[in-house]
């Protein structure tokens, strides 16, 4: 899941899209962490 987040963050065209993908990746990691470690 973390690798997927990094991959999404690296696949961008322009800063806005980068921020959007990076944020989506962080949400994915947060959700994964919440589900698996709480």
PyMOL Python script that loads the backbone (N, CA, C, O; Angstrom):
from pymol import cmd

cmd.read_pdbstr("""\
ATOM      1  N   UNK A   1       0.843  -1.203   0.000  1.00  0.00           N
ATOM      2  CA  UNK A   1       0.000   0.000   0.000  1.00  0.00           C
ATOM      3  C   UNK A   1       0.879   1.254   0.000  1.00  0.00           C
ATOM      4  O   UNK A   1       0.593   2.211  -0.720  1.00  0.00           O
ATOM      5  N   UNK A   2       1.939   1.251   0.799  1.00  0.00           N
ATOM      6  CA  UNK A   2       2.833   2.409   0.833  1.00  0.00           C
ATOM      7  C   UNK A   2       3.519   2.578  -0.514  1.00  0.00           C
ATOM      8  O   UNK A   2       3.639   3.698  -1.011  1.00  0.00           O
ATOM      9  N   UNK A   3       3.972   1.474  -1.113  1.00  0.00           N
ATOM     10  CA  UNK A   3       4.597   1.549  -2.433  1.00  0.00           C
ATOM     11  C   UNK A   3       3.630   2.130  -3.447  1.00  0.00           C
ATOM     12  O   UNK A   3       4.025   2.920  -4.304  1.00  0.00           O
ATOM     13  N   UNK A   4       2.366   1.743  -3.354  1.00  0.00           N
ATOM     14  CA  UNK A   4       1.361   2.285  -4.256  1.00  0.00           C
ATOM     15  C   UNK A   4       1.197   3.787  -4.076  1.00  0.00           C
ATOM     16  O   UNK A   4       1.017   4.520  -5.048  1.00  0.00           O
ATOM     17  N   UNK A   5       1.260   4.241  -2.831  1.00  0.00           N
ATOM     18  CA  UNK A   5       1.130   5.675  -2.559  1.00  0.00           C
ATOM     19  C   UNK A   5       2.299   6.435  -3.167  1.00  0.00           C
ATOM     20  O   UNK A   5       2.118   7.498  -3.760  1.00  0.00           O
ATOM     21  N   UNK A   6       3.491   5.887  -3.018  1.00  0.00           N
ATOM     22  CA  UNK A   6       4.676   6.527  -3.594  1.00  0.00           C
ATOM     23  C   UNK A   6       4.566   6.545  -5.111  1.00  0.00           C
ATOM     24  O   UNK A   6       4.886   7.546  -5.752  1.00  0.00           O
ATOM     25  N   UNK A   7       4.115   5.442  -5.680  1.00  0.00           N
ATOM     26  CA  UNK A   7       3.950   5.375  -7.130  1.00  0.00           C
ATOM     27  C   UNK A   7       2.973   6.416  -7.629  1.00  0.00           C
ATOM     28  O   UNK A   7       3.220   7.067  -8.644  1.00  0.00           O
ATOM     29  N   UNK A   8       1.862   6.578  -6.924  1.00  0.00           N
ATOM     30  CA  UNK A   8       0.874   7.581  -7.329  1.00  0.00           C
ATOM     31  C   UNK A   8       1.467   8.980  -7.213  1.00  0.00           C
ATOM     32  O   UNK A   8       1.232   9.827  -8.074  1.00  0.00           O
ATOM     33  N   UNK A   9       2.227   9.225  -6.165  1.00  0.00           N
ATOM     34  CA  UNK A   9       2.807  10.552  -5.971  1.00  0.00           C
ATOM     35  C   UNK A   9       3.826  10.872  -7.061  1.00  0.00           C
ATOM     36  O   UNK A   9       3.989  12.032  -7.440  1.00  0.00           O
ATOM     37  N   UNK A  10       4.512   9.847  -7.566  1.00  0.00           N
ATOM     38  CA  UNK A  10       5.546  10.079  -8.572  1.00  0.00           C
ATOM     39  C   UNK A  10       4.973  10.217  -9.974  1.00  0.00           C
ATOM     40  O   UNK A  10       5.639  10.752 -10.860  1.00  0.00           O
ATOM     41  N   UNK A  11       3.746   9.741 -10.192  1.00  0.00           N
ATOM     42  CA  UNK A  11       3.130   9.832 -11.517  1.00  0.00           C
ATOM     43  C   UNK A  11       2.272  11.081 -11.592  1.00  0.00           C
ATOM     44  O   UNK A  11       1.067  11.035 -11.346  1.00  0.00           O
ATOM     45  N   UNK A  12       2.904  12.202 -11.936  1.00  0.00           N
ATOM     46  CA  UNK A  12       2.176  13.462 -11.932  1.00  0.00           C
ATOM     47  C   UNK A  12       2.570  14.305 -13.136  1.00  0.00           C
ATOM     48  O   UNK A  12       3.649  14.151 -13.709  1.00  0.00           O
ATOM     49  N   UNK A  13       1.662  15.196 -13.499  1.00  0.00           N
ATOM     50  CA  UNK A  13       1.931  16.196 -14.537  1.00  0.00           C
ATOM     51  C   UNK A  13       1.553  17.544 -13.964  1.00  0.00           C
ATOM     52  O   UNK A  13       0.392  17.949 -14.029  1.00  0.00           O
ATOM     53  N   UNK A  14       2.524  18.238 -13.405  1.00  0.00           N
ATOM     54  CA  UNK A  14       2.253  19.530 -12.793  1.00  0.00           C
ATOM     55  C   UNK A  14       2.042  19.414 -11.297  1.00  0.00           C
ATOM     56  O   UNK A  14       1.702  18.351 -10.777  1.00  0.00           O
ATOM     57  N   UNK A  15       2.251  20.523 -10.621  1.00  0.00           N
ATOM     58  CA  UNK A  15       2.246  20.523  -9.157  1.00  0.00           C
ATOM     59  C   UNK A  15       0.882  20.174  -8.584  1.00  0.00           C
ATOM     60  O   UNK A  15       0.792  19.416  -7.618  1.00  0.00           O
ATOM     61  N   UNK A  16      -0.193  20.724  -9.176  1.00  0.00           N
ATOM     62  CA  UNK A  16      -1.526  20.471  -8.629  1.00  0.00           C
ATOM     63  C   UNK A  16      -1.845  18.984  -8.651  1.00  0.00           C
ATOM     64  O   UNK A  16      -2.355  18.434  -7.675  1.00  0.00           O
ATOM     65  N   UNK A  17      -1.540  18.338  -9.775  1.00  0.00           N
ATOM     66  CA  UNK A  17      -1.828  16.910  -9.872  1.00  0.00           C
ATOM     67  C   UNK A  17      -0.944  16.131  -8.906  1.00  0.00           C
ATOM     68  O   UNK A  17      -1.386  15.155  -8.300  1.00  0.00           O
ATOM     69  N   UNK A  18       0.310  16.565  -8.763  1.00  0.00           N
ATOM     70  CA  UNK A  18       1.205  15.922  -7.804  1.00  0.00           C
ATOM     71  C   UNK A  18       0.615  15.977  -6.402  1.00  0.00           C
ATOM     72  O   UNK A  18       0.575  14.969  -5.695  1.00  0.00           O
ATOM     73  N   UNK A  19       0.152  17.172  -6.002  1.00  0.00           N
ATOM     74  CA  UNK A  19      -0.404  17.324  -4.654  1.00  0.00           C
ATOM     75  C   UNK A  19      -1.645  16.458  -4.480  1.00  0.00           C
ATOM     76  O   UNK A  19      -1.853  15.857  -3.426  1.00  0.00           O
ATOM     77  N   UNK A  20      -2.467  16.400  -5.528  1.00  0.00           N
ATOM     78  CA  UNK A  20      -3.688  15.597  -5.448  1.00  0.00           C
ATOM     79  C   UNK A  20      -3.342  14.122  -5.267  1.00  0.00           C
ATOM     80  O   UNK A  20      -3.921  13.446  -4.417  1.00  0.00           O
ATOM     81  N   UNK A  21      -2.400  13.622  -6.065  1.00  0.00           N
ATOM     82  CA  UNK A  21      -2.032  12.214  -5.965  1.00  0.00           C
ATOM     83  C   UNK A  21      -1.321  11.922  -4.647  1.00  0.00           C
ATOM     84  O   UNK A  21      -1.538  10.877  -4.035  1.00  0.00           O
ATOM     85  N   UNK A  22      -0.477  12.846  -4.218  1.00  0.00           N
ATOM     86  CA  UNK A  22       0.228  12.643  -2.951  1.00  0.00           C
ATOM     87  C   UNK A  22      -0.772  12.575  -1.798  1.00  0.00           C
ATOM     88  O   UNK A  22      -0.643  11.742  -0.901  1.00  0.00           O
ATOM     89  N   UNK A  23      -1.778  13.469  -1.834  1.00  0.00           N
ATOM     90  CA  UNK A  23      -2.802  13.471  -0.779  1.00  0.00           C
ATOM     91  C   UNK A  23      -3.581  12.161  -0.813  1.00  0.00           C
ATOM     92  O   UNK A  23      -3.828  11.563   0.234  1.00  0.00           O
ATOM     93  N   UNK A  24      -3.975  11.704  -2.018  1.00  0.00           N
ATOM     94  CA  UNK A  24      -4.680  10.425  -2.139  1.00  0.00           C
ATOM     95  C   UNK A  24      -3.830   9.304  -1.560  1.00  0.00           C
ATOM     96  O   UNK A  24      -4.346   8.420  -0.877  1.00  0.00           O
ATOM     97  N   UNK A  25      -2.538   9.338  -1.828  1.00  0.00           N
ATOM     98  CA  UNK A  25      -1.641   8.319  -1.303  1.00  0.00           C
ATOM     99  C   UNK A  25      -1.588   8.339   0.213  1.00  0.00           C
ATOM    100  O   UNK A  25      -1.600   7.289   0.855  1.00  0.00           O
ATOM    101  N   UNK A  26      -1.530   9.538   0.785  1.00  0.00           N
ATOM    102  CA  UNK A  26      -1.507   9.649   2.243  1.00  0.00           C
ATOM    103  C   UNK A  26      -2.796   9.117   2.849  1.00  0.00           C
ATOM    104  O   UNK A  26      -2.773   8.457   3.888  1.00  0.00           O
ATOM    105  N   UNK A  27      -3.920   9.403   2.202  1.00  0.00           N
ATOM    106  CA  UNK A  27      -5.197   8.893   2.702  1.00  0.00           C
ATOM    107  C   UNK A  27      -5.210   7.369   2.644  1.00  0.00           C
ATOM    108  O   UNK A  27      -5.713   6.714   3.557  1.00  0.00           O
ATOM    109  N   UNK A  28      -4.655   6.801   1.562  1.00  0.00           N
ATOM    110  CA  UNK A  28      -4.590   5.344   1.438  1.00  0.00           C
ATOM    111  C   UNK A  28      -3.766   4.755   2.578  1.00  0.00           C
ATOM    112  O   UNK A  28      -4.168   3.762   3.185  1.00  0.00           O
ATOM    113  N   UNK A  29      -2.626   5.355   2.868  1.00  0.00           N
ATOM    114  CA  UNK A  29      -1.758   4.856   3.935  1.00  0.00           C
ATOM    115  C   UNK A  29      -2.454   4.979   5.279  1.00  0.00           C
ATOM    116  O   UNK A  29      -2.382   4.067   6.103  1.00  0.00           O
ATOM    117  N   UNK A  30      -3.133   6.110   5.507  1.00  0.00           N
ATOM    118  CA  UNK A  30      -3.829   6.327   6.777  1.00  0.00           C
ATOM    119  C   UNK A  30      -4.934   5.292   6.952  1.00  0.00           C
ATOM    120  O   UNK A  30      -5.095   4.727   8.035  1.00  0.00           O
ATOM    121  N   UNK A  31      -5.688   5.045   5.899  1.00  0.00           N
ATOM    122  CA  UNK A  31      -6.765   4.061   5.964  1.00  0.00           C
ATOM    123  C   UNK A  31      -6.190   2.671   6.215  1.00  0.00           C
ATOM    124  O   UNK A  31      -6.711   1.921   7.040  1.00  0.00           O
ATOM    125  N   UNK A  32      -5.120   2.326   5.507  1.00  0.00           N
ATOM    126  CA  UNK A  32      -4.475   1.028   5.682  1.00  0.00           C
ATOM    127  C   UNK A  32      -3.990   0.868   7.123  1.00  0.00           C
ATOM    128  O   UNK A  32      -4.192  -0.175   7.746  1.00  0.00           O
ATOM    129  N   UNK A  33      -3.352   1.908   7.639  1.00  0.00           N
ATOM    130  CA  UNK A  33      -2.823   1.857   9.005  1.00  0.00           C
ATOM    131  C   UNK A  33      -3.951   1.703  10.013  1.00  0.00           C
ATOM    132  O   UNK A  33      -3.849   0.922  10.959  1.00  0.00           O
ATOM    133  N   UNK A  34      -5.029   2.454   9.803  1.00  0.00           N
ATOM    134  CA  UNK A  34      -6.164   2.393  10.725  1.00  0.00           C
ATOM    135  C   UNK A  34      -6.777   0.998  10.735  1.00  0.00           C
ATOM    136  O   UNK A  34      -7.080   0.453  11.797  1.00  0.00           O
ATOM    137  N   UNK A  35      -6.955   0.430   9.560  1.00  0.00           N
ATOM    138  CA  UNK A  35      -7.622  -0.869   9.456  1.00  0.00           C
ATOM    139  C   UNK A  35      -6.751  -1.971  10.038  1.00  0.00           C
ATOM    140  O   UNK A  35      -7.266  -2.879  10.691  1.00  0.00           O
ATOM    141  N   UNK A  36      -5.444  -1.912   9.816  1.00  0.00           N
ATOM    142  CA  UNK A  36      -4.592  -3.051  10.135  1.00  0.00           C
ATOM    143  C   UNK A  36      -3.877  -2.950  11.477  1.00  0.00           C
ATOM    144  O   UNK A  36      -3.410  -3.961  12.001  1.00  0.00           O
ATOM    145  N   UNK A  37      -3.785  -1.748  12.040  1.00  0.00           N
ATOM    146  CA  UNK A  37      -2.955  -1.598  13.231  1.00  0.00           C
ATOM    147  C   UNK A  37      -3.689  -1.057  14.446  1.00  0.00           C
ATOM    148  O   UNK A  37      -3.087  -0.935  15.513  1.00  0.00           O
ATOM    149  N   UNK A  38      -4.968  -0.729  14.319  1.00  0.00           N
ATOM    150  CA  UNK A  38      -5.691  -0.266  15.498  1.00  0.00           C
ATOM    151  C   UNK A  38      -6.385  -1.430  16.186  1.00  0.00           C
ATOM    152  O   UNK A  38      -7.049  -1.237  17.205  1.00  0.00           O
TER     153      UNK A  38
END
""", "prot")
cmd.dss("prot")
cmd.show_as("cartoon", "prot")
cmd.util.cbc("prot")
cmd.orient("prot")
